[in-house]
Amino acid sequence: MNIKRSGHFLDITDKICPMTFVRTKLLIEAMPSGAQATVRLQGTEPLQNVPRSVREHGHKVLSLQPEDPSHPDGPHLLIFEKA
């Protein structure tokens, strides 16, 4: 599937916790304030932990939705804005 995205992008579908947020945090550190990023993630733990950790670090989660709505157990796209 071709994902159209702008700004920063990270695919962590092949990572497991805690590396999912470690990789996301490295992305955040490389971003300027106000920038938006898309993180592609999959699995129960990453879907719960990564958005929560992004919020806990003061950033704004804009959306978290399945990449393909007809496959709700598949990869999801998390879009957030760095504080």
C-alpha positions in Angstrom: 0.0 0.0 0.0 1.3 3.5 -0.9 0.9 5.8 2.1 0.6 9.4 1.4 2.1 11.5 4.1 3.7 14.8 4.8 6.3 15.8 7.4 8.0 13.2 9.4 7.2 9.4 9.1 8.2 6.3 11.1 7.1 2.7 10.5 7.4 0.7 13.7 5.2 -2.2 12.7 8.2 -4.6 13.0 9.2 -3.4 16.5 8.0 -4.5 20.0 7.7 -2.6 23.2 9.6 -0.8 24.6 11.4 -0.2 21.2 8.2 1.2 19.7 8.3 4.3 21.9 12.1 4.5 21.9 12.0 4.9 18.1 9.1 7.3 18.3 11.0 9.4 20.9 14.1 9.6 18.7 11.8 10.9 15.9 10.3 13.5 18.2 13.7 14.7 19.3 14.7 15.2 15.7 11.6 17.3 14.9 11.1 21.0 15.4 8.3 22.3 17.6 5.0 22.4 15.9 5.9 19.8 13.3 3.6 16.9 12.6 4.5 13.2 12.3 2.9 10.0 11.2 3.8 6.8 13.0 2.7 3.5 11.5 2.2 0.9 14.2 0.5 -2.4 14.9 -0.3 -4.6 17.9 -2.1 -4.2 21.1 0.8 -2.8 23.2 2.0 -0.3 20.7 -1.5 0.9 20.0 -2.0 1.6 23.7 1.5 2.6 24.8 2.8 4.9 22.0 -0.1 7.4 21.9 -0.2 7.5 25.7 3.5 8.1 25.9 3.3 10.8 23.2 0.6 12.6 25.3 2.5 12.1 28.5 5.5 13.9 27.0 3.3 16.9 26.2 2.6 16.4 22.5 -0.8 16.5 20.8 -2.2 13.3 19.3 -4.3 14.4 16.3 -5.5 11.0 15.2 -5.1 7.2 15.5 -6.9 5.2 12.9 -6.6 2.0 11.0 -4.6 2.3 7.8 -7.3 0.3 6.1 -10.7 0.7 7.7 -11.8 -2.7 6.4 -8.9 -4.3 8.4 -9.2 -2.8 12.0 -6.6 -5.3 13.3 -4.0 -4.3 10.8 -1.5 -1.4 10.9 -2.7 1.9 12.3 -1.5 5.5 11.6 -0.9 7.7 14.6 -0.6 11.4 13.7 0.7 13.8 16.3 2.1 17.3 16.7 5.3 18.1 18.6 4.8 20.6 21.4 
